[in-house]
Each structure stands twice: as structure tokens, then as C-alpha cells.
């Protein structure tokens, strides 16, 4: 048996608004809501909704023989909950079939936490798994890290969290003479199966499909099946890992990309020996041919297949180090607004916008970058980070003695509020008692009964002390 694993990754960042130096300390809301909603609606109308409808039709048509897998970042799900719940519902309809899809785990924030903070990385993965289970009724057992970033150590951490399979890039420099078209395992913990992306076949769809200057244009499903058969002579498992936005957004509808996707399952099942499998199914059906050694992290980005799209230049490293220098205090912070911003400020796109690479993949970086330059992206992010740090300093200062003092002041403030509340209640009771007393006295005087306090007076009341009060005659 030969398998083909079709995976789609989905992510939309929470973009920052233009945040000036003079906003620091005055404006604590950092996000460009209009742009975020506009882009999300556009991508949903062009890609998510029509592609989901098509996949649902294909899964039902092929009765479980056509299978796909997805990874939706927590940041994307948060935005869909706010702006487009109908998109989430369309994914739930796919999940409800129970026969043709799998939802993978990843970091909630689509972050680079794995490069700095294991505990934060673990928290985000568990938080994301909770979110997936909440919406789709199943807890992920397969994993794809942010931008498919992977190393031996990261794989070990993922295995410790209970995942059975992990998706990453089949980079040439980690494989050498070997093929990505087999199952591998983690070099430290062999229980974790590693699925390696076949980047030529994946990129034929993701990047080259609509390029009329490409020597293989136009790409048909029959031609693609022929390529798979050629690869299949020495392959067990071909992994096609693609951005979901390929369909309708990166490759426009007029290129014929949806027609290609609709025809693909039937063509491959008729013209090749491959069967569609999900990552978890592949992990059960295929045994590793060997461990894959990845001492330094790889990703699926750019020609280099490394992390230089997000880390490496002075701007990126300064911003990244500044952000995670606050990690220890964040662990002790209970301020919900700060924790929420911490989640969104870790999104890897913020560092991607600071990339200064303009040689092998410069056009790609310029296309996705909302800023005029990497320096604008850096200054905007650092201004936001400065305001965030000011808020964190108030909520969770670095000095432990200051923290104790603030905690004490907070408790005292709470006690003062409680005391003020009780004083107010006492005053109301006194006022009520006084009102009742005056009312009672007035009634007695009207009836001719002498009030009790007229019978005697205090000895301390001056020269008249001890004298009997004058009796008034009854009328």
C-alpha cells in the first residue's frame, strides 16, 4: 500500500495598528480591528467557505476514501469566533462526517515559543488542543509546529506531550541522499513518527499552479498523477503540505485551482496506486525506515528552509529577546488583559515583517508585509512592547519586594472598600433609627405623654444640672 497525505494549514495573524511613540502609556489597545476583519472576510469568501464546501462534497462523494487534514491556529479561531462563526460551523460540518478529516495540534499563537521557552510552548500547545476539542469534538494526536519548525529537541517535547505524529519539511540538508517519501521517526524518541513534506510536489500546487511562465503550465490532474507514479516507484508515503489560502487567495479562482482540487481525488484514485491517509493513519500504517537527525531547527519557509524569515537579523533578535525577557513575570501575572495581549504579541508574523532578506525570497516577504519597511515594523512593534512592559511593571514588577508591597497594598485597598461599605451601611441604620425616634417622639408629644428624655438631664449640662424640668399643663 502507498499513501498520500494531504494537509492544509490555516492562519491569519492579529495585525497591530500604527502605534506611535506618543501612544506609549496612553493607549493600551494595540490591534487594527478594521484591517483584521476586512482581510479575514476576504480570505473566507475567496477560500475558506468555498473550499470547505467543496471538500465536504468530495468527502461525501468518495465515502471516506478521500481524506484531508487541517491545522487552524488559535489566533485564527479567536477571530472567526468574533467575526465569522459561520466559517467555524463549516469546519464543524467537515469534522461531523467522521470519515475524511483530521485536525492537528500546534501552538495557540502560531508563535516561536519553541525557540526560547519550553514551558510557554507546552502551555500554548495544550491551550490549542483544548480549543480544537471545544469546537470539533476531538483532541489532536498529530502535530504541526508553527511554520513546521522542527528539531530533534522540539520533537522530543512534542512526544512528551502525547502526540504520535509530527509534520515538518523534507529539507534536502537534513535528508542528504534519502527521500522524503517514507516514514521517519524522531532521533531522540523513536515513538514519534515524522512525516516529511515533499516540497517540489507541494509547491507545484501552492506556488507554480497559476504561473503561465512555468514550463509545466497548465497543470492538470492527469499530469500530476503521472508525476506521482514516477515518484511512487521508490516511495511509500507522499506528503503534500499546503497553505489552505492557496485555494482562491494565492491562486485565484480564475486559474482553475478549484476545478483542479475537485478532480484530484478521483484522478489519483483511478490513475495511481496511492490511497489518501490522514497523519494519524499514516503513523499507524507505515513503519519508520530510520530516524531523521535534525540538530538545528528547520522550517518550510524560503529557499534556506531555516528560521531566518523570523529570527537572525538585529531587529528580529532585539524584539524577540525583549518579548521573552518578560516571560518569567508573565508566569506570575493574573491580569487577564495582559495575558491576552501576551498571547497575541507572540504571533510569529510580527517578526516575519522585520525580515531584511531581499535575495532568494524577497518578493514573498514584500507581498505579505503590511509595513513599508522592516524598520517600520520593528519600531511599531517595539512601541507596543514598551507600553505592554509598562503595564506589566505595574501588575508584576521585577523586584519581589515591590511585588509583596503591591500585593499588600492591593489587599489593604480591598479592605478599605469593604470598610467603606460597612460604614455606609452603619450610617443608613443610624439614619433609620434616628428617623424612627423622631417619629415616635412626635407622636408622644401630640398625645401629651412626656418623652423619657425630658425626665432628667445630665449633671454635666452646666448650672441647670439637677433641676426638674418645667411641667407643661395639658390642654
N, C-alpha and C positions, 0 to 999 in steps of 0.2 A: 504493500500500500504506500502511496505517496500523498503527501498532504500539502495544501496551500492555505496559509493563514493570512486572512485579510483583516487588517487593523486600521481603525480611524482614530486619530487624536483630535480633540476639540479643546480650544482655549481662547478666551478673549480677556485681555488684561483690563484692570480698572485704571484708566489713564488719569494722570494728575492734571489739574488745571494750571494755568500760568500763576505761579506763586512767587511774588516779588520779595525782596529783602524787607521792605517796609510792612509786609504782611506778618512777619515773624512776631509772635507774641500777641497778635491781634485777631488773626483768623485761624481757627483750628479745623476748618473743613478743607480738604485737600483735593477733591475729585471733580473732574469735568463731567458732570452728570449728563449734560446735553450731548456731548460727543460720544460718551459711552453708550447711551441709549440709542442714538442715531445709528452708530456702527453696528450694534447688536441687532437692531431691527433690519438693517440692510442685509447683513450676513444671514439672518434667519430666513428672510424672504427669498434670498437667492440660493441658499444652500441647505440649512438645517431642515426646514419644513419640506421642500420638495424632495430632498434626498431621503429623509426619513419615510415619507410616503412611498417612494419607490422601493426602498429596502423592505418595508413591511409587505408590499405586494409581492416582491421576489421571494421572501421567506415563506409566505403562504403558498405561492405558486409551486415552489420546489419542495414543500412539505418537510422541511428540516434538513435537506441535503445542502442547501446554501446557507453558509454561516459567516457572521462577521463579529468583530469585537470593537468596543469603544472605550475611550478614556475621556471623561469630562472633568475638567479641573473644578475645584471647589469655588474658585473665583467666578468662573462662568456660571455655575449653578446658582450662586448668590444673585447674579444679575438676571438670570432667567426667572428666578422666583419673583424678582421685583418688577421686571418689565414684560416678560413674555412667558407666563406659565404654560401657555398652550404648546410651546416647544418642549418643555419638560413632559407634558402629557403625551406628546408624540413619541418620546423616548420610552415612556412607560408602556405605551402600546406595543413597542418592539419587545420590551422585556416580558410583557404578558404572554407572548407567543410561547416562551419557554422552550424553544427548539432551534433558534437560529442566531443567538447573540450572547455575548458575554461583556460585562462591564468590569474594567480593570481598576486597580487602586493606583494612587500616585500621591504626590504632596498636595495638600489642600490649596496652597497659594501658588502652585507652579513655581516654587522657589528654588534657590540654590543652597538651602539649609544643609544638604548633604556634604557640602564643601567646607562647612565650618562648625556645625553644631549637631551632633548625633541626637541629642535629646529633643531638640526642636524638630529635627527631621522626623523622628519617631512620632512625636505628638501630631504633626501635620498629617502623616500617613494614617494614623488611627482616626483622626477627625474626618479625613476624607472618606475612609471606609464607612464610618457612621453615616455620613451624608448619602453615600451611594445606597446603603441598605435602607435608609429612610425613604428614598424616592423610588427605588427599583426592587426592593424586597429581597435582595441578595447581597451577601458580603463578598467582596472581591477576594479571589485566591491567586490571581495573576497580577503582575505589577509592571508598570512602565514609569520610570522616573522622569522628572522634568527634562524635556528635550532629549530623552533617552540617555541621560548622563549615567555612566556606569564605570565601576572599577571593582576589583576583587573585594575590597573592603566594603563598599556600598552593597554589593551582592550579599555579603555575609550578614550585614544588618537587616536586609530585606528578608533573608531566610529566617533570621531570629524572630521576625515579626509574624512568621507563619505562612508566608507566600510560597507557592510551589513552582512558579514560573516567572521569568523576567524577560522583558523585551528590550533590546538595545541594537546599536548599529553594528553591521558587519564590516567594520573598518578594515581596510587592507593591512594597515600596520600592526593590527593585533592578530590577524589570521595568517599572514605570510602566504604560504603556498596552499593553505587549506580553503575549503569552500564554505560560504555561509549557509549553504543549503542542507545542513544537517543539524541535529540537536546537540547542544553542548551543555556543560554544567559549570557551576561556579568553582573557581580554583581553590577556595578555602572550604566551602561547604558544598559537597557534590550533590546534596539533596535538592538544591535549587537548580532547576533546568533553565538554560539560557537559549532564547530564540533570537537569532541574528538576522537583521534586516538585509534583504537583497536590494542594495541601493540602486543598481542600474535598472532593474525591472520596476522598482517602486517609482523612481524618478522619471521613467518613461511616461508614466501617467501623471505624476504630480507636477512636473516642470516642462516636459517636452511635448505633451499631447497636442497643444494648440499652436505650436511653433511651426509656421509654414516654411521656415528656412531649414528645418530639421530634415535630414536626408531620408528619414523613415516616415515622414508625414505623407498622407494621413495614417494614423494608427487605427487599425481595425481589430476586432476581437479575434478574427481568424489568424491575423499576423501575430498577435500577442500569444495565442495558443501555440503557434509554431515555435516561437521563442521559448516558451515553457517546455515544450517537448525536447528541444535541443538541450536546455539546462537539465531536464529530467533524466537524461541518460546517466548522469552522475549526481543525483540528488535524491533526498528523501523528503525534505520539507522546505518549501519556498515561502519566505515571509515577506509579504507586501505590506509595509507600514507607511501610511499616507496621512497627511493633514486632511481632515474632513472638508475644510474650506476649499480644497481642490475642486470640489464639485459645485460649480455655479459662481464661485467667487474668484479663485485664482485662475481657473479655466472656465470661461464664461459659457453660458448655456448654448450660445450660437456656435461654439466649437464642436458641439455634438457630444460633450462629455457625459450627459445623462443617458443618451442613446447607447453609448459605449458601456456604461455601467449596467444598463438594463439587459443588454445582450451578453455580457461577460459570463454570468454563471452557466447559462445554457450551453454556450460555445465551449467553455472549458470542460464541462462535464461530458460533452459529446466527443470532443476532439483531443482530449488528453487523458492520462491515467491518474490525474490528480483529483483528490476529494477535498472539499472545504472542511477545515477544522478550526476550532477556537484555541487560544493559547493553552487553556487548562486541559483540553482534549489532547492537544499535541504533546503536552508534558506526560500524559498517561500512555500514549500510544508509541512514542518514539524514545528510544534509549540514547543517552549521550555517546557520541563517538570518542569524546575526550573532554577534558577541562579546557577552558579558554582563559589564558593568563592576561589580565589587564591591570598591571600595577599602577598605571596612571589613567585618570578618567578620560573617557571618550564620550562623544555625543553624536547626534545625527546632523549637526549644523556645518555648513560651509565645506569647502574642499578639504580642510585640515582635519575634520571630524574630531575637533578638540573643544576646549571651553573658551577659546579666545573671542568668541562672539559676545561673551558676557563678562569675562574676567581676564586680566592681563595687562591692560594699559593703566596709566596712573590715575585716570579719572575713575575707572571702574573699581580699581582696588581701594582707592580712598573712600568711595561711597560704600562699598561692600564692608570694609573694615569698620567704618563708623557705625553702620547699621548694627552689625553683630557685636559691637563693643557694649551694646545696651542689653544683650541677651540675658545676662545673669540677673539684672534688675527686673526685667520683664517677667522672669520666673516668679518673682515675689509680688508682682503687681496684681491688684484686683480691680483696677479701674476698667470697666467694660469698654469705654470709648477708646482708651489707649490700646487695649488688647485687640480691638477690632482694626485699628489703624496699623498696628504691628503686623497683622495678618496680610493686609494689602500692600504695605510698603516693602514686603519681601518678594513681591512678584518679580520674576527674572527679567521681564521686559524692560524694567527701569534701567537695568544695567546694559541690556542689549542696545538701548537707544544711545548709550555712551560709547559704542564701539567706533574705533577710528580706522578700521580695516577698509581700505578702498582699493584693494587689488583683486583678489580672486572672487570676492562676493560683494563688492561694493554696491552694485545695483540693488541687490536684495535688501541690504541694510538701509539704503536710502528710501526704498519703496515702503518699508514698514515703519519708518521713523517719523513721528509727528513733529519733531523739532527741526529747526533749521540747521543745527549742527550738534555734534556730540557734546560740545561745551555748553550749549544752551540746556541740553538735557541734564548735564551734571549740575549746573547752577540751580536749575529749578528743583531738582531732587534734593540737593543739599540744603536749600532754603526750607523745604518742607521738613527735612530731617532735623534741622535746627529748632524749628518750632515744636516738633514732636519730642525732642530731647528736653526742652524747657518744661513741657507738661510732665514728662517722666520724672524730672528732677523734683518737681513739687509732690508728685504722687509717691515716688520711690527714690529718694535721694541716695547717692552713693555711700555717704557716711552712715554707718549703722547707728551711731549715737543720735544723729539727726533723725534717723528713721524712728528710733524709740521716742524721741521728743515729739515728732509729728503724730505718732500713734497715741501718745499720752494726751496731746492737745486735742486730737480728734475725739477721744473718749470724754475729755472734760467738756468739749463743746456739746457733745450729745447729752451729758448730764445737765449742762446749763439749759438746754432746750427742754429736758424733762422737768427741771425745777421751775422754769418759767411757766410751763403748762400747769403744774400743780399750784403755783402762786395764783395764776389766773382763775383756777377752779375755786381756791380758797376765797378770793375776792368776790366771786359770784355768790358763794354761800353766805358770806358776811353781809353782802348787799341784800340778799334774800331775807336773812334773819332780821336785819335792821328794818326792812320794809314790813315784815310781819309784826315786829314790835311796835312800830309807829301806828300801824293799823289797829292793833289791839288796844293801845293807849287811848287813841281817839274814841274808840267805842266805849271804853270805861268812863271817860270824862263826860261823854254825852249822856251816859246813863246815871251819872252822879256818883259813881264808885271811885274812891280815892286810889290812884295808882300806887303801887307798892313803893316806888322810889320817892314818893312825897312824904313818907312816914319819918324818915331820918336822913341826915346828911353826914358826910364825913367830917371828922374832927379837924382835918387838915384844911377845911374850907375857909379859914380866917376867923374874924371876930364873931361871926354869926354861928359859929360851931356850937352845937349842943342845944340850940334854941329850937322850940317846936315850931313847925310851920303854921301859918295862919289858916284857921278853918274857914272855908267859904260856906255861906248859907245856901241852902237848897232853895231853888226857885219853885 
